[in-house]
Amino acid sequence: MTYDHALNLDNWPSARSPGTGQAVPVVTPPNPGLAAPAFPVEVAVQRICGHHRNLARVFAAQQGHAEAIAAGACPPDFPLMAAILRYIELHLLGNHHRVEESCLLAAMRERGASGQLVDTALGAHNQSARKFAALQSAFGAWRQQPDLSNPPFLELAADYRECELGHIAFEEDVLLPCAVETLPASDWVAIAKAFRDEDDPLFGSSPDPQLIPLHHVLGAGTAAN
């Protein structure tokens, strides 16, 4: 049984949200062992922030390895760094940003939420794609000259990491609170299903074999809560 099915996201009975009168589904999980959130907005926000926590774990691994290289504590682990880049490409760019744009941000624009916030998020996604392309190019150049003492890749990786962590903070501190105030329950059910349906290539049920070096570093077996 999938988590979505256990939560009965397709058929939650309708109730009224205290304080707003908005129709929201009330969960009665068929599996008593599931600690199910009360409303679909909580499911969706937990899933989005779970993506963020997993990405932060990967960025922390990247930072730790970069600091070890800079301190002369270890040589560059190119398979590990390649796995980190692959995770970013598959999950952050190919999954997380794509689902945000097609579900969360599209719903916010349709419901009349702050267009400036939506535009800021989309601009950050476009910037992320551009910076990542430069990062991949720098990584390829470093692999061709592995003895470089101060490869541009490390500075670009640090900049990319800080930009993405800043964007995560913007989403959790500004964008998501606006969405919670704006979107109806039906939108949150769709958003929750969209984020859950996209398996994490590292922490999900079918890990990408090319991410094995990263899996070993993180001890990845369960996603962050």
C-alpha positions as a Python dict, from the first residue, in 0.01 Angstrom:
ca = {
    (1, 'M'): (0, 0, 0),
    (2, 'T'): (143, 340, -95),
    (3, 'Y'): (156, 625, 152),
    (4, 'D'): (-83, 829, -63),
    (5, 'H'): (-330, 542, -70),
    (6, 'A'): (-301, 489, 304),
    (7, 'L'): (-378, 856, 362),
    (8, 'N'): (-668, 827, 116),
    (9, 'L'): (-571, 1153, -53),
    (10, 'D'): (-823, 1094, -331),
    (11, 'N'): (-1124, 1051, -105),
    (12, 'W'): (-1078, 1239, 217),
    (13, 'P'): (-1420, 1349, 355),
    (14, 'S'): (-1480, 1720, 361),
    (15, 'A'): (-1494, 1930, 677),
    (16, 'R'): (-1456, 2299, 757),
    (17, 'S'): (-1127, 2446, 866),
    (18, 'P'): (-1159, 2630, 1201),
    (19, 'G'): (-1129, 3003, 1161),
    (20, 'T'): (-1159, 3015, 782),
    (21, 'G'): (-1464, 2806, 698),
    (22, 'Q'): (-1264, 2662, 409),
    (23, 'A'): (-1344, 2305, 310),
    (24, 'V'): (-1060, 2075, 404),
    (25, 'P'): (-1031, 1697, 408),
    (26, 'V'): (-1012, 1531, 748),
    (27, 'V'): (-790, 1226, 768),
    (28, 'T'): (-893, 897, 919),
    (29, 'P'): (-601, 676, 819),
    (30, 'P'): (-699, 315, 742),
    (31, 'N'): (-365, 212, 890),
    (32, 'P'): (-363, 314, 1260),
    (33, 'G'): (17, 287, 1260),
    (34, 'L'): (47, 592, 1036),
    (35, 'A'): (87, 921, 1218),
    (36, 'A'): (-109, 1114, 957),
    (37, 'P'): (-126, 1495, 956),
    (38, 'A'): (-473, 1642, 1000),
    (39, 'F'): (-496, 1841, 679),
    (40, 'P'): (-358, 1809, 323),
    (41, 'V'): (-165, 2134, 359),
    (42, 'E'): (40, 1968, 635),
    (43, 'V'): (112, 1665, 416),
    (44, 'A'): (224, 1885, 127),
    (45, 'V'): (439, 2119, 336),
    (46, 'Q'): (603, 1825, 513),
    (47, 'R'): (690, 1668, 178),
    (48, 'I'): (830, 1990, 33),
    (49, 'C'): (1038, 2054, 345),
    (50, 'G'): (1147, 1690, 344),
    (51, 'H'): (1292, 1752, -3),
    (52, 'H'): (1470, 2054, 139),
    (53, 'R'): (1618, 1858, 431),
    (54, 'N'): (1751, 1590, 199),
    (55, 'L'): (1906, 1850, -29),
    (56, 'A'): (2065, 2019, 272),
    (57, 'R'): (2221, 1687, 374),
    (58, 'V'): (2377, 1652, 29),
    (59, 'F'): (2504, 2011, 33),
    (60, 'A'): (2656, 1948, 377),
    (61, 'A'): (2842, 1646, 238),
    (62, 'Q'): (2968, 1860, -49),
    (63, 'Q'): (3086, 2132, 189),
    (64, 'G'): (3256, 1883, 421),
    (65, 'H'): (3451, 1727, 138),
    (66, 'A'): (3550, 2065, -5),
    (67, 'E'): (3681, 2175, 335),
    (68, 'A'): (3878, 1851, 371),
    (69, 'I'): (4037, 1906, 30),
    (70, 'A'): (4125, 2267, 114),
    (71, 'A'): (4284, 2155, 443),
    (72, 'G'): (4491, 1893, 267),
    (73, 'A'): (4319, 1619, 465),
    (74, 'C'): (4225, 1414, 161),
    (75, 'P'): (4256, 1413, -219),
    (76, 'P'): (3957, 1500, -436),
    (77, 'D'): (3699, 1222, -444),
    (78, 'F'): (3576, 1265, -801),
    (79, 'P'): (3319, 981, -788),
    (80, 'L'): (3165, 1139, -477),
    (81, 'M'): (3150, 1485, -634),
    (82, 'A'): (3006, 1339, -955),
    (83, 'A'): (2736, 1167, -748),
    (84, 'I'): (2653, 1495, -573),
    (85, 'L'): (2617, 1672, -907),
    (86, 'R'): (2401, 1391, -1041),
    (87, 'Y'): (2174, 1413, -736),
    (88, 'I'): (2136, 1787, -785),
    (89, 'E'): (2059, 1740, -1153),
    (90, 'L'): (1810, 1459, -1102),
    (91, 'H'): (1637, 1568, -786),
    (92, 'L'): (1672, 1943, -739),
    (93, 'L'): (1651, 2053, -1102),
    (94, 'G'): (1473, 1760, -1264),
    (95, 'N'): (1225, 1685, -988),
    (96, 'H'): (1186, 1938, -707),
    (97, 'H'): (1196, 2259, -911),
    (98, 'R'): (987, 2107, -1189),
    (99, 'V'): (710, 1996, -952),
    (100, 'E'): (717, 2328, -768),
    (101, 'E'): (671, 2516, -1093),
    (102, 'S'): (398, 2295, -1236),
    (103, 'C'): (199, 2254, -912),
    (104, 'L'): (279, 2493, -629),
    (105, 'L'): (380, 2807, -819),
    (106, 'A'): (120, 2755, -1092),
    (107, 'A'): (-152, 2720, -828),
    (108, 'M'): (-33, 3032, -645),
    (109, 'R'): (-45, 3237, -963),
    (110, 'E'): (-388, 3102, -1055),
    (111, 'R'): (-529, 3182, -710),
    (112, 'G'): (-395, 3536, -715),
    (113, 'A'): (-113, 3496, -464),
    (114, 'S'): (173, 3745, -469),
    (115, 'G'): (299, 3752, -825),
    (116, 'Q'): (624, 3903, -701),
    (117, 'L'): (692, 3601, -479),
    (118, 'V'): (615, 3361, -763),
    (119, 'D'): (842, 3555, -999),
    (120, 'T'): (1119, 3557, -738),
    (121, 'A'): (1096, 3179, -702),
    (122, 'L'): (1096, 3124, -1078),
    (123, 'G'): (1392, 3359, -1116),
    (124, 'A'): (1583, 3162, -854),
    (125, 'H'): (1508, 2838, -1038),
    (126, 'N'): (1638, 2984, -1364),
    (127, 'Q'): (1949, 3113, -1189),
    (128, 'S'): (2002, 2768, -1034),
    (129, 'A'): (1997, 2603, -1377),
    (130, 'R'): (2251, 2853, -1515),
    (131, 'K'): (2484, 2821, -1217),
    (132, 'F'): (2460, 2444, -1230),
    (133, 'A'): (2564, 2438, -1596),
    (134, 'A'): (2874, 2641, -1505),
    (135, 'L'): (2939, 2407, -1214),
    (136, 'Q'): (2927, 2100, -1437),
    (137, 'S'): (3164, 2262, -1685),
    (138, 'A'): (3412, 2349, -1409),
    (139, 'F'): (3392, 1996, -1274),
    (140, 'G'): (3471, 1849, -1616),
    (141, 'A'): (3771, 2081, -1646),
    (142, 'W'): (3897, 1980, -1301),
    (143, 'R'): (3877, 1612, -1386),
    (144, 'Q'): (4094, 1682, -1689),
    (145, 'Q'): (4351, 1853, -1462),
    (146, 'P'): (4311, 1679, -1123),
    (147, 'D'): (4632, 1827, -980),
    (148, 'L'): (4506, 2187, -977),
    (149, 'S'): (4574, 2339, -636),
    (150, 'N'): (4279, 2576, -632),
    (151, 'P'): (4024, 2458, -890),
    (152, 'P'): (3745, 2707, -980),
    (153, 'F'): (3495, 2429, -915),
    (154, 'L'): (3530, 2460, -538),
    (155, 'E'): (3444, 2830, -536),
    (156, 'L'): (3156, 2779, -779),
    (157, 'A'): (3025, 2489, -570),
    (158, 'A'): (3032, 2700, -254),
    (159, 'D'): (2845, 2981, -429),
    (160, 'Y'): (2587, 2738, -569),
    (161, 'R'): (2534, 2579, -229),
    (162, 'E'): (2482, 2913, -56),
    (163, 'C'): (2238, 3028, -325),
    (164, 'E'): (2032, 2712, -295),
    (165, 'L'): (2026, 2718, 84),
    (166, 'G'): (1917, 3080, 66),
    (167, 'H'): (1639, 2986, -174),
    (168, 'I'): (1523, 2707, 58),
    (169, 'A'): (1505, 2961, 342),
    (170, 'F'): (1303, 3197, 119),
    (171, 'E'): (1058, 2921, 33),
    (172, 'E'): (1008, 2807, 390),
    (173, 'D'): (1002, 3152, 552),
    (174, 'V'): (814, 3350, 287),
    (175, 'L'): (673, 3153, -7),
    (176, 'L'): (511, 2861, 174),
    (177, 'P'): (341, 3077, 441),
    (178, 'C'): (190, 3283, 158),
    (179, 'A'): (75, 2965, -17),
    (180, 'V'): (-82, 2833, 304),
    (181, 'E'): (-283, 3154, 334),
    (182, 'T'): (-388, 3152, -31),
    (183, 'L'): (-447, 2802, -166),
    (184, 'P'): (-760, 2592, -105),
    (185, 'A'): (-752, 2234, 20),
    (186, 'S'): (-804, 2088, -326),
    (187, 'D'): (-480, 2248, -443),
    (188, 'W'): (-290, 2110, -144),
    (189, 'V'): (-413, 1756, -210),
    (190, 'A'): (-279, 1780, -567),
    (191, 'I'): (50, 1932, -448),
    (192, 'A'): (98, 1662, -183),
    (193, 'K'): (39, 1388, -438),
    (194, 'A'): (274, 1546, -691),
    (195, 'F'): (564, 1571, -449),
    (196, 'R'): (515, 1222, -312),
    (197, 'D'): (486, 1063, -655),
    (198, 'E'): (836, 1178, -751),
    (199, 'D'): (1077, 936, -581),
    (200, 'D'): (1398, 1076, -445),
    (201, 'P'): (1684, 913, -644),
    (202, 'L'): (1895, 879, -329),
    (203, 'F'): (1654, 843, -37),
    (204, 'G'): (1358, 692, -225),
    (205, 'S'): (1253, 334, -279),
    (206, 'S'): (1462, 287, -597),
    (207, 'P'): (1801, 460, -547),
    (208, 'D'): (2002, 550, -854),
    (209, 'P'): (2306, 316, -867),
    (210, 'Q'): (2527, 606, -980),
    (211, 'L'): (2466, 769, -642),
    (212, 'I'): (2629, 486, -447),
    (213, 'P'): (2935, 696, -342),
    (214, 'L'): (2702, 957, -193),
    (215, 'H'): (2486, 688, -38),
    (216, 'H'): (2791, 553, 146),
    (217, 'V'): (2890, 897, 278),
    (218, 'L'): (2543, 984, 406),
    (219, 'G'): (2436, 637, 512),
    (220, 'A'): (2124, 714, 313),
    (221, 'G'): (1843, 480, 398),
    (222, 'T'): (1567, 703, 517),
    (223, 'A'): (1468, 1047, 403),
    (224, 'A'): (1488, 1342, 637),
    (225, 'N'): (1170, 1439, 817),
}
